[in-house]
Structure formats: structure tokens, C-alpha cells
Amino acid sequence: MSWEGLHGVVVPLVTPFDEHGKVDRTGVQALVEFLVAQGVHGLFPAGTTGEGPLLDMDERRMLAEAVVEAAWDRVPVVVHTGALTTDASIELTRHAQAIGAHAAALIPPYYYRLSEEALLGHFRRVAESVPDFPLYLYQYPGVTGYGLTPTWIERLLACCPNVVGIKDSSGSLDLLAWGIGHRNGRFHTANGSDALFLPALALGVDACVSGNANVVPELTVCLYRAIQRGDLAQGRALQQTLDRVRRLLRDGHDLSLFKGLLARRGVPIRADVRPPLLPAAPERIEECWRALCGLALPGWA
């Protein structure tokens, strides 16, 4: 696959588990087939929506392998390889490259508040360990406790040419607006907030990483296509529908709900999540299913 960076609708996959609580490769295959058939443009395993921080190293490697194998080079796979330690981040990133992923994305190490110098050293070591492999920064201050700045990113880019872009889940467009046009348009930008799906694309952001697209991929693909053809009125209407979906699904704050609704859509995965996350009550899944069916969503019978 010739690849010049993320674009369009990218899905941060939920992670299916089997009855023993282990990563379910069959479920991964079914989920990838479902999403690719609906026209999504990329896959992002092991992120927040994929319960990545709750998986051990072996599970993260297995999940990455299962997604790359299932995607079969039909759409790009960007594996989240950020971890609490630099060594673990390097190990996961090297593995992603070795199995044929198209890129990796790394959230800054969490728990400890790192200085800019410590953070620069961390990313520089990871980037230098895979000099020919594209890397995305993963900005999510809501879970790391701190954000990345344009000045700091400029310092990193000066020494790490394989850092090619940023996925920003801060809920703000400020950093993405700075990134657009950077490196003469060769710095890739991806929005991680479904609330900003329409304005991000209208601004010129390359991709939207949508957790809700696990359940409603057709809606997000239609919204992307509307903006691409310049149909702002249709884009507004679809963003309003997406906002209704976000409220129903708690915007990814109940990952078991995502999984339960995927099962109702015919994707054979369980609603189980990794503790300490809690499973959604069956009646809650049924309530949301009925509400979604009443929204006349694109692509739904």
C-alpha cells in the first residue's frame, strides 16, 4: 500500500475479549471486516478506546498482530505504542514496525509529570530506535495531565524527522490549526474529538479518529464525504446526528456499551471489558439500541 499519512475516518478499535478475558483474535477479525466494509479509512488499535493501558505487553503485541493481519493492507493500521516507560515504548514500536503496521502513535508517559527535557529525551529515543518508521504524537492531556506545545514539537521535529504528525484528543483545535501546513503540508493532523469532527475537517485537518465510529461507521464516513465534496449543509446535519449518537453512547465513556451495540449490529463480540472498567447493564444496551434505531442513521436498515 502506498501511504502518505492518515486521512478520513480512522477508528480507534475496541478490543474484543473472549469468555476467559483474553484478547479474542476471531472478534478482532470480525470487527475489522465490519469496519472496512463500511468504508472507514484507517484503524488505530490499543488506544484509549481499545483499553490499551489495561493490556499487558504480550496482549498489546497480539492485538497489533491481529489487526494488521485482519486489515490485510486494505486500510492503514497505526498502532498505539505509548507506554509508561521508554523501554516498553521502544519495544512496542519496534514490534509494530516488524509486523507491517504503517505507523505508530505514542501518548506521552503518564502518571509522572515529566519536564520538557525528559519528554524530549523519551520521544527522541523511541524515534531513533525506528528511524525509518513514521510516528505520530498522541496528545491527550485529560489522561496524561499535561499537553504538548508547538515550541516543544518544533524541537522534537528538528532531531526526529520520522515524527510525521499528531493525533490530538484535547478537545481543542489550537494545536491542529498550528500543525496544518507545517513542513509545507507534510505534517499530518488527526482530530480525536467527535464533537469537533465537522469543524476539524472544515479547518483542513487530515483525519478524524472517532471512537463512536466503532458503532456507527457509516455515519462518520458520510460526514467525511459530505465535507470532501463541499456540502456544508449536509455536513452540519450529519454532525448534529453524530452529536445525538455521542450523547446516547456517552461518547466512549462506556466501552462495554460500544461492544454490546456492535454485537447487536451482528459483530460477534462480547460486551466484556477489562476490570476495573464495568460492564454495561443489558437493559442499558437495549435502551441505546432502540434509540439508535430511531435516528434513521445512514446505512442502517
Summary of the structure (lengths in Angstrom):
residues: 301
radius of gyration: 18.2
end to end distance: 32.8
largest distance: 53.5
contacts: 1020
relative contact order: 0.13
helix: 49%
strand: 11%
